[in-house]
Amino acid sequence: MDYPELETIVKSIETSPRSGQALLLFALAKTLDVPKTGHMYMLKKLQEMDAESRCLAYGLMELMAQRGNQGDEWQRAVIRMEAAIQGK
């Protein structure tokens, strides 16, 4: 499966990895990356996102609903997000 929205999210984080919006999206992605957590993420955090980031967040949630938060493509995306956030 190919998830073009995942690439959009990764590029958004890579473009501005220290922004609050990038950190919020990364936190959501990391929550969805941990199996059996019940995917705990405070929906109140959506209020801290601008409209563009909320749209990306909804895309991440839809991706999870389609079981796209697993496999090689997902893992590569998470690694890229982590590298951007860590400044690597």
Rosetta blueprint (number, residue, H / E / L):
1 M L
2 D L
3 Y L
4 P H
5 E H
6 L H
7 E H
8 T H
9 I H
10 V H
11 K H
12 S H
13 I H
14 E H
15 T H
16 S L
17 P L
18 R L
19 S L
20 G H
21 Q H
22 A H
23 L H
24 L H
25 L H
26 F H
27 A H
28 L H
29 A H
30 K H
31 T H
32 L H
33 D H
34 V L
35 P L
36 K L
37 T L
38 G L
39 H L
40 M L
41 Y L
42 M L
43 L H
44 K H
45 K H
46 L H
47 Q H
48 E H
49 M L
50 D L
51 A H
52 E H
53 S H
54 R H
55 C H
56 L H
57 A H
58 Y H
59 G H
60 L H
61 M H
62 E H
63 L H
64 M H
65 A H
66 Q L
67 R L
68 G L
69 N L
70 Q L
71 G L
72 D H
73 E H
74 W H
75 Q H
76 R H
77 A H
78 V H
79 I H
80 R H
81 M H
82 E H
83 A H
84 A H
85 I H
86 Q L
87 G L
88 K L
